[in-house]
Amino acid sequence: MACAAIALAVSGCSTAVRFRSSEASNPVATATVLGSRYHGIASYYHDSFHGRRTASGEIFRQDELVAAHPSLPFGTLVRVTNVRNGRSVVVRITDRGPHVAGRILDVSRAAAEQLGMIAEGLAEIEITILELPQ
């Protein structure tokens, strides 16, 4: 019974692509303009990635406020806001991903905790570009 409920919940979360932006029609080709905002679905890195090298060459640490995005430059700072509960966190882009259709950001466990998305695993978010790397 519990397995069926979990399967139903997971399948309901993963089928719809909900990326939308007034400034870009393609989530992979995100414009890197300060203040730009993007909406979509975020997930968080599994603990098994802790200690692995990211696409930027940094070592991923689940206790840091970092994230993976398909195209934003490494080092970009973005504010991530959970649309459902209003909680937000600032993360630095250090990796490429997510590698699952329909998602626009993978955040570290520390960021996921601050966003209040650990239990669900996914969250509808808004990303705001705060600072581009020098």
C-alpha positions in Angstrom: 0.0 0.0 0.0 2.8 2.4 1.0 4.7 1.6 -2.2 1.7 2.3 -4.3 1.2 5.7 -2.7 4.9 6.6 -3.2 4.8 5.5 -6.8 1.6 7.5 -7.4 3.2 10.6 -5.8 6.4 10.3 -7.8 4.7 9.8 -11.1 2.5 12.8 -10.5 5.5 15.0 -9.8 7.6 14.1 -12.8 5.4 14.2 -15.8 4.8 17.9 -16.4 7.4 20.4 -17.7 6.6 23.7 -16.0 9.4 26.0 -17.2 8.3 29.4 -18.1 10.0 32.7 -18.5 9.3 36.0 -20.1 12.9 36.3 -21.3 13.7 32.9 -22.7 11.7 30.1 -24.3 14.5 27.5 -23.9 15.5 26.5 -20.3 18.9 25.4 -21.5 19.7 28.7 -23.3 19.0 30.9 -20.3 19.9 34.5 -20.7 22.6 35.7 -18.2 21.2 39.1 -17.4 21.2 40.3 -13.8 17.7 40.3 -12.3 16.4 37.8 -14.9 13.8 35.4 -13.4 13.0 31.9 -14.4 10.4 29.4 -13.1 10.6 25.6 -13.1 11.1 22.5 -11.1 14.1 21.9 -8.9 15.4 18.7 -7.4 18.3 18.1 -5.0 21.5 16.1 -5.4 21.5 12.6 -3.9 24.0 12.1 -1.0 26.0 9.8 -3.2 27.4 12.8 -5.2 29.1 14.2 -2.0 32.8 14.3 -2.6 32.7 14.0 -6.4 34.1 16.5 -8.8 31.6 18.8 -10.5 31.7 20.1 -14.1 33.4 23.2 -12.8 36.2 21.1 -11.3 35.1 21.8 -7.7 34.4 19.0 -5.2 30.7 18.8 -4.5 29.8 19.1 -0.8 26.2 18.6 0.2 26.6 21.0 3.1 27.4 24.0 0.9 24.9 26.3 -0.8 25.6 25.2 -4.4 23.6 24.1 -7.5 23.7 22.7 -11.0 22.1 24.5 -13.9 22.2 23.6 -17.6 23.8 26.8 -18.9 24.4 29.6 -16.4 28.2 30.4 -16.0 30.0 28.7 -13.1 30.2 31.0 -10.2 26.8 32.7 -10.9 24.9 33.5 -7.7 21.1 33.0 -7.9 18.3 33.4 -5.4 16.1 30.3 -5.4 12.6 30.7 -4.0 10.2 27.8 -3.3 7.0 29.1 -4.8 4.8 27.1 -2.4 6.2 28.2 0.9 8.1 31.4 0.0 11.4 30.2 1.5 14.5 31.2 -0.4 18.3 30.7 -0.5 21.2 32.1 -2.4 23.3 29.4 -4.2 26.3 29.4 -6.4 26.3 27.5 -9.7 29.1 24.9 -9.7 27.8 22.1 -11.9 25.8 21.2 -15.0 22.4 19.6 -14.7 19.9 18.5 -13.8 19.9 15.6 -16.2 16.2 14.8 -15.9 13.7 16.3 -18.4 11.5 19.0 -17.0 13.8 20.2 -14.2 15.8 23.4 -14.4 18.0 23.2 -11.2 19.6 20.7 -8.9 20.4 22.1 -5.4 22.6 20.8 -2.7 21.0 19.1 0.4 21.8 22.2 2.5 19.9 24.4 0.0 17.1 21.9 -0.2 16.7 22.0 3.6 16.5 25.8 3.6 13.9 25.7 0.8 11.8 23.1 2.7 11.9 20.6 -0.1 13.5 17.6 1.5 10.3 15.6 2.1 8.9 16.1 -1.4 12.3 15.9 -3.3 11.0 18.4 -5.9 9.8 22.0 -5.7 8.4 24.6 -8.0 10.9 27.4 -7.9 11.7 30.8 -9.1 15.4 31.6 -9.9 16.6 35.2 -9.9 20.1 36.0 -11.2 21.9 38.1 -8.6 25.6 38.1 -9.6 27.6 36.9 -12.6 31.2 35.8 -12.2 33.9 38.3 -12.9 
